[in-house]
Amino acid sequence: MTSRQRPLPPARLACAGATWREVAYLLLNLPLALCGFGYAVVVVAVGSALAVTVIGLPLLALGLAGARRLGSLERARARGLLGTYVDEPSRLPFRKDDGYLARTWARLKDPVGWRSLLYGFVRLPWGVLTFTLTLVSLLVLWPVLPFVVRGLSNADRAMARGLLCPSDELERRIAELESDRGAVVDTAAADLRRIERDLHDGAQARLVNLAMGLGLAKEKLREGQADATVAAMVDEAHGEVKLALQELRDLARGIHPAVLTDRGLDAALSALAARCTVPVTVDVDLRERPAPAIEGIAYFTVSELLQNVSKHSGARSARVEVRRAERRLLLRVEDDGRGGASLDGGTGMAGLADRLAAVDGLFVLVSPAGGPTTISAELPWRDRTDG
């Protein structure tokens, strides 16, 4: 539910703390409206008067950027005193290589800045009205004060939501994706650290031992000691090579398994199920393969869920289902374990939910005490031709 769709609060009979915060908000309307109106008049007047000059449009662009800041302060005031959260608009879509003219033009086209200026214009008469009515109610109309301030503050709530909210669904979606980007970056950094740790502690350490062992064997051969000791050292080195190769294969499978690239989700998930310590039934019903990025996310989601089944569920069996429903890829992992799983239970479920949300996916966990545990996930479907 967006901030525009949230219902306004009903009137209060008693003068509770919320009522006094609303009184403070309404009394502040007049001085802040004077400042906002003055700022809007100066920006529009100066920008219009100098529009034919070199500095006119840049000044107007700076004025709109300042109006954005004033709108942010008004949203914070509504949040702090009225308890009303107004969605934050997305930032201007600047790129690193954008020049001065491109940035100026983006600010001039900014609908958020223009609506914030309009907010400054309309607030002056409203600020005078609300200040006057609130002051009179405090001095004369005390019994009906809660009703008066609630009605006036509800109008303020509606005005803030109408003029200071993001302009449309696309803009709200951009803001959500910007906030989700941080989760994706953190996940990528954690994956890189895991790969580095696995290389350092696993295959790299084995290859160092292998090099040392072969070096000693070489020295003994130079000394003419071609006996059972050298043969044992070479045999040990051969074993280290095989272990290092296996660890490198496991690491490569963890980055992106070859079977997924070559044969798709059905074969890749079946291979996952074969390695799981719990018997797993896999049912993949896909007539075509999704885009590689979506396929990879689906694979690693199921992989992590099956690891949780092995480590935490106490299950005797599990089932994985994959389907397509129109433009969505549906995943379902179910086990007959003890249940009681939660997003904050330390099993990585919250991280999975964040990763799916970052790509416009869904993650639903149902795990009553005693089981079974059912996890349903959705990903947007993209065809392989879409990239």
N, C-alpha and C positions, 0 to 999 in steps of 0.2 A: 504494500500500500504506500503510495507516494504521499508527500506532505500535503499536497492539494486535496487528497481524498480522505484524510483523517478528519473525523467529525469534530466540530467545535464543542468545548465543554459547556455543560449546562450552568445556569445561574446558581449562585450560592446564597443561602439564607444568612449564614453567620459570617462575621468578618474574620475569616481565617488568614493564615499567613499568605496564601495565594492571592487573597483579595488585596492585601497591602502591597504585594509586589506589583499587582495590576495598577494600583493607585500610583505607585512610583513610576511605572512605565508611562501612564497617561499624563502625569505632571511633567515628565521629561519630554513629551511630544513637542511642546511649544518651543523651547530653546533649541532642540535639535532640528525641528522643522525649519526654524529661521536660518540656521546654518546651512541645512541642505538646500533650501530654496535659494539662498544667496549664492551658493556654489553653482547650482544649476543655471541660474540667470547669467552669472559671469561667464561660465563655460560656453553657453549657447551664444551670448551676445558677442563675446570676443572672437569665438571661432567663426561666427557668421560674418562679422565685420572685416575680419582679416582673411577670409576664405580665398580672396583673389590674390593674396600675397604668398610669398614663399613659406612664411611661418604660420599661416592661418590654420591649415589642415593639421600640421604637427601639433599645434597647441590644442586643437579640438581632440586629437587622438589622446594626448596626455590627460585632457579633462575627462574623457571617457574612461581611461584607466583609473583615474582618481575616483570617479563615480562607482566603479566596480568595488573599490576599497570601502567606500561609504556603504554600499549595499552589504558587504561582508560584515561591517560593524552593526548594521541594523539587524541582520540575521542573528548575530551573537546576542544583541539586546533582547530580541524576541525569545531566544532560547533561554537566556538567563532569568528574565523577569516574567515572561508569560508561559514558560515551559513548553514553547512551541518550536519544534524543529523544522526548519525550512531547508530543503535540499540545497546543497552547495552546487553551483554551476561548474562546468568543466573549465579548465584553464584554456587560454587562447592557444590555438594549435601552431605554436612557433616551432621551427626547425633550426638546428644549429647553423645551417648555411643560409638562413634567411637574412637578407640585408635590411637596411634601415627603411627603405620604401615598403618592402613586404610587411614588416612589422607595423608600420604606420597604417597601412591599408587594412590589416587584420583588426587593428584597434578601432578604426573608423566603421568597420562592418559589424562590430561586436554587439549583438542584440542585448546582452546582459548589461553593458554599459549604458545603452540608450534607455532600457527599462529602469535602471537605477536613477538616471536623470529625471525620467518621468515621475518616479516615486518622490524625488525631491520637490518637484513642482506641486504635486497634488497634496503633499503633506502639510503645507502651510495653513490652508483654511481648516483642514481637519485637526491640525495641532491646536489652533485657536479654539475650536469647538470643544475638543476633548479636555483641554486644560480648564476651560471655563466651567463646563458641566461637572468635572471632577471636583474642582475647588468649591463650587456651590453645594455639591452633595456633601462634602466634608463639613461645611459650615452650617448648612440649613437642612438638607435632605438626608440627615444621618440614617434614619430607619431604612431607607431604600438604597443606601450606598452600595451594598454588594450587588444588587441587581443592575444599577446604573453602570458601575465599573466593569461588570462582566459583559454587559451588552456592548459597551464601547470597546473593550479590549478584544472581544470576538470580531468586531469589525476591523480592528487593527490586525488581528491574526489573518483574516481573509485577505486584507490588502497586501500584507507581506507575502503571503503564499501566492497571490496572483501576480505580483510585480517582481518579486525577488527570487522566485523559484526558477529552475532551469526552464527554458522556453518550450521544450518538447521532449518526447520520449528518447529521441536519438541523443540529445545533449545529456540527459540523465544517464543513458547507457555508457556514454563516453566517460563520464565521471566515475561510474562503477568500475569500468575496465581499468581506468587509471589507478584506482585504489587496489584492484586485484593484481596489477602488474608487480607490485612489491612482493606478493606471495610467490609469484612465478620466479622472480629474481632470486629470492631466498632459497627456493627449492633447487634451482640450478646450481647455486653456489654450494649447497649441501651435497648435491650429487658429485660435483667436482672434488670436494674434499674427501668424499667416500672413495672415489676412484683413486685419488692420490694416496690415501691411507692403505687401500688394498694393494696397490702396486708396491708401496714402500715396505709394508709388513709381510707381503706374500711373495710374489714372483721375484721382486728385486732382491730380497734377502736370500732366496734360494739360489739365484744366479750368482750372487757374490760367493756363497759357500761352494757352488760348483766351480767357479773360477779358482778359488783357493785350493780345492781338492785336486783339480787337474794340474795346477801349478806344482803341487807337491809330488804328484805322480810323475810329472815331466822331469823334475830334479832327480828322482830315484832312477828313472830310466837312463838319464845321463851318467849316473854313477854306476850303471850296469846292474842295478838291483831289480831285474825283471823277474820277481818272485811273486809269491801269493799275496804279499802285502800290496804291491802295485795293482794286481788284478782286483783285489778287494776295493781299493780306492777308485779304480775306474768303474767298477760295478756300482759303487755308491754314487758316483757322479752321474752315471746313467739313470739311476733312480731319481736323483734330484732333477735332471732334465725332464723326465716324464711328469713329475709333480709340478714343476714350473709351467710346463705346457698346459696341464690341466687347469691350473689356477688362472692362466691367461685366457684359456677358453671360457672359464666361468665368468671372468671379468668382462670379456667381450659379450657374452650372453647377457650379462647384466646391463650393458650399455645399449645394445640392440641385437637381439638374437638373429642369427642367419636364417633360422627356420621361419621366423616371422616374415622376413623380407621375401624369402623364396616361395613359401607355401601359404602364408596368411594366418589368420587368427585360429582357425580350427586346428591346424597342426601344431601351432605354437602353444596354444592352451592345453592341448593334449599332452605335449611334452612337459609342461608345467605340472599337470596333474600326475604324470608318472613319477615325478620327483617328490611330490608331496608325501608326507608321512601318513596322511589320512587317505583312504580310498576316495577318489573324486570321480564323479560322472560328468562328462563334458557334452553339452548339447549346443552346437553352433548352427544356426539356421540363417545363412547369408547367401543370397544369390550372386552378389558381387562384393568386392572388397572395398572398404572405405579408403579415404586418403591416408597415406603413410603416417602422417602426424596423428590422426585420430586412432588409427590402428595401434600405434605405439602407446598412446595414452591408455587405451583399453587393455592392452597386454599388461602393462606395468601396474594398472589398477588391480586386475585380477591376481597378478603375481603377489602383490603386497597383501591382498585379502587372504590368499591361500597360505601365506606365511603366518598370518595371524591365526588361521584355523589350526595350523600345525603347532604353534607355540602356546596359544592361550585358550583354545575352545574346549579341549578335552573331548572332541567329537569322535565318533566312530565312522562317519561318512560325511561327504559334502557333495554339492552339486553346483555346476556352473552352467548358466544359460546365457546365450547371446542371440539377440534378435534385432531386426530393423523394423521401426515403425515410422513410416513416412520419412521425415528428415531427421530422425533421431536414431542413435545406436543405443540399444537397451542392454544392460548387463545385470545379471542377478547371481549372487553367490549365497548359498544357503548351507548351513551345517546343523547337525543334531546335537551340538554340544551343550554346555551348561548355561549359555546365555549370559545376560548381565553386561554385555559390552556397551560402551558409551563413547561419545566423541571426545570426552576428556579422560579416558581411562588409560592413557599412556601407551596405546597400541598403534599410534600413527593414524587413527581414523580421522582426526581433525585435519591433519595435513593432507590426506586424500580429499576430504571435502573441499578444502581451500583450493587444491590444484584443479579439481573439476569445475569449481565455481569460476576460476580464472579463465576458463575456455567456454563459458556459458553452459556448463554442465550441471547436473544435479546429483546429490548423494543422500540417500535415505537409509537410515539404520533402524531396524526393528529387532530388539534383542531382550525379550522379557527374561526375568530370572527363571532358570530351569530350561531355557531354550524353547524352540530353536532360534537361531540367529539368521536373519534374512537381510541382505544388503542389496539395495537396488540403486543402480547408477545409470545416468543418461549422459550421452555426449551428442553434440550436433553432428549430423551426418554430412560429410563432404565427399564427393566422388573423387576417385583417383585422378581424373582429368583436371580437377580444380586445384590440385597441388596439395 
